[in-house]
């Protein structure tokens, strides 16, 4: 996507912290920031799979020699690991300008009464507690300079609950409530709070949700034309490259065959 010179100027030399950057939307967002700034950007990339981050770092450095990247292992569901991770960030990366809370997950499609307790815990620790903990840790940086963008990856599931998604939907409703409260708390600042709410996006998300069963994950998108990670990455970068007084507070985005969480069109097989 071409953002124009004004967007490049607004984003150039900023420091962007992306969670869950090893794959999917997080990885695509790292690339999108690199493209939008022609490599004039600093990226903090965290995830559980450091080997994937290393590959991403090498690819970014090869394409954009001027880019600066820091990678590190971080599982946001382990909230006690957040502060130690932040302490490892080199000094030149510490003045963060944009936080992209991308890390998130769903596990299974069980209905209430047969949901595994460990799945409930992991979903909430990742999607809610982890996101809140990172935001609390980074917000003082933004308040100190009265500037910064917080981008939270929500979902249509945070607006439109569906059977088999009670826990995931509840976590995204909680994320939306937190996001809206935070935006109101920061109304007298120049800190922007943005929520991107995707519909169906084909990434590793469905594989994780189906406990690694790719054949089940593939069936989710059978006969459909879902979005891809790059579609969401474009919106994240676009929203943070607007003029400072412009807040794209909510970005609800569907593929053209979707109108709600459950209202989709599947082509005949």
N, C-alpha and C positions, 0 to 999 in steps of 0.2 A: 504494500500500500504506500502511496506517495502522500506525505503529510505537508509538504511545502516547506519553504525556508523559515517561515515564522515558527512553525512547530519545532523544527530542528533547533532553532535558536533557543526556544523555551526549554528544551530538554537537554541540550548539549552540556556536558560536564557534570550532570547531576549524578547522584548516587542512588541506585535503586536496589532495594532488598526484596528478593522474591523467595517465598517458601514453596516447597514442593516443586523445585525447578528441575528435577532429574528427568521428567517425562511430561507428556501431555501439554496442558495449557501453560504450566510453569516454564517448561523448556521453550515453547513457542513464544512466550512473552519475552524471554531473554533475547531471543533472536530478533524479535520485533523492535525492541529498544535499540539493539545494535544497528539494525537497518535504518531506523528513523533518524539516528544521530550520526550515521556513517562512522560508527565506532567511537564517537566522542562521548563516552559514557563510562561510569563505574558500576559494576554489577556485583552484588553480594548474592550468591546462589547457594541455597541450602536445601537439603533433602536427606532421606535416610540412605539412599544408594550413592555413595561417594564416587564409585567407579563410573557411574553414568554422568555425574557432574564433571569429573575429570575429562571425559570424552567431549562434553559440551564445551568446557573451557578451552580445550585444545582446538576445537573446530572454530570457536569464536576468535581466538587469537590468530589463527591462520587466515581467516577471512578479513579480520580487522586488526591489523598490527597495533593500532593506537588504543584499542580497548583495554580497560583495566578490570580484572575479575578477581574475586575472592570466593573460594568454595569451601564448604564445611558441612560435616554431618550434623543433621538436626532432625530429630523426630519430635514434632510439636506436641504429640500426645504425651510426651514425657516432659511435663512443664518444668521440672527441676533442672532440665538440661538447657533451658533457654538462656538463663543468665550466664552460665559458663560459656555457652557458644558465643554470646555477644561480646564477652571479654576477649575472645580470640580474634575478633575483627581488627585488622591493622588500623592504625591511626588515620591513614589517608582515606579510609572508607567509613569512618565513624560518623561523619556528618551526613546522615541519611536524609534524602529528600523525598523519596517515594517508597512506601511500604505496600507490597502486593501480597496480601494474605491469601495465597492460592491453595496451600495444602488442605486437603479434605478427602473424605472417603465415605462410601456406603458399604455395608456388609450384609449380604443376603436379602431375601424378600419375605422372610417369615412374618406371619401375622401375630398380633398381640396374643400372648398366652403360650407361644412357642418360640419366642425370641431368646437367643443365647445372651446371658448376662454379660459375658465378655465382649460381645458385639456392641451392646448398648454402651458399655463403658468406653470402648475404643472410638466409637463414632463421636460421642460427646467430648471425650478428651481431645480429639483431633479437631473437630469442626467448631467447637465452642470454647472449651477451656484453653486450648492451645492458642487459638486466634486471639482471645481476650488477653492472655498472658503476654504474647508478643506485642500486641498493640499497647498495652500498658507500659511495656519496657521501652518502646520506641517513642511514644508520645512526648515525653519530656524533651527530646531532641527537637521536635517540631515546635513545641511551646516556647522553647528558649529563643528561637529565631522567628517565631510567629509565621511559619510557612511549612508546607509539606502536604503530601497527598497520602491518604489511606484508602487503598482499594481492597474491598472484601469480595471474595468470590462466593456469591450466594447461589441461588438456583430457583427455577420455577417451583421446585418442591417447597420453597419457603413462602409461597403464596397459595399453592394449590395442592393440598395433601392427597394421597392416593393409597389404596389398599396395598399392603405389603411394604409400604414405605414409612410406617409410623415413626420410627426412630430417626431415620435420615431426615424426614420432613420436619420433625420436631426440632432437630438440630439446626436446620436452615431457617426455621421460624425464629429460633433463638438468635441466630446470627443477624437476621433482619432487624429484630427488636434492638439488639445491641448497637447495630449500625445507625439506626434512626435516633436512638438516644444520644449516641456519641456526636452525631451531626448537630443536634440541638444544643448539647453542652459546649460545642466549639463555635457557636454562632457568632460570637464576638471576636473571633480570630480569623486568620487567613489560611487556616488549615482546612483542606477539602476532604470530605468523606464520601466515597463513591462505592456503590454496590453494583456489581455486574451479575445478572441473573440469567444464566443460560438455560435453554431447553435441552434438547437431545444433542449431545456432542460425542462423537465417536473417538474415544481415547482408551487408555488402559483402565479407566474408571469402572467400566462394566466387567472387565476381567477380574479386578479386585473384588467387586461386589459379588461376583459368582465364585469367589474363592479360588481363582486361577483357572477356572474352566472356560477356555476360550470358545468352545463350541456353543455354550450357553450364552456367552457374551455376544457372539455374532448374531444369534437369533433376535437379540434386542433390536438390531438395526436391519433385519431382513425385510426387504421390500420397502425400505425407507431411504431418504436422502438426508442423513443427519449433518449437522455442522461438524467442522473439524477444529482442532486446537487453535490453528492460525486465525480462524474467524473471531474467536474470543480474544486472542492476543491483540489483534488490531484494535478492538474496542477499548481494551485496557490502556494501550498506548495513546489512542486518540483522546480518551477522556482526560488523561494527565498532561496532554499537550495543548489544552485549551487555554485561553487567556485566564489569568489568575482569578478574575471575578466571575468566572463561569464554572458552575458546578453541575456536572452530569450526575445527579444524585442517584438515579436508578436507571440501569440499562437492561431491560428485559428483551432477550433475543431468542427467537425461534428459528429452526429451519422452516422452509416454506410449506412443509407437510404437517406442521404442528400448530395448534391453537391454544393448547393448555397442557398440563402434565399428562392427562389421559386422552385428550382429543387429538388423535393423529390419523393420518391417512397412510395406509399401506397399499402399495401397488399389488394387484393380483399376481400370484406366482404362476 
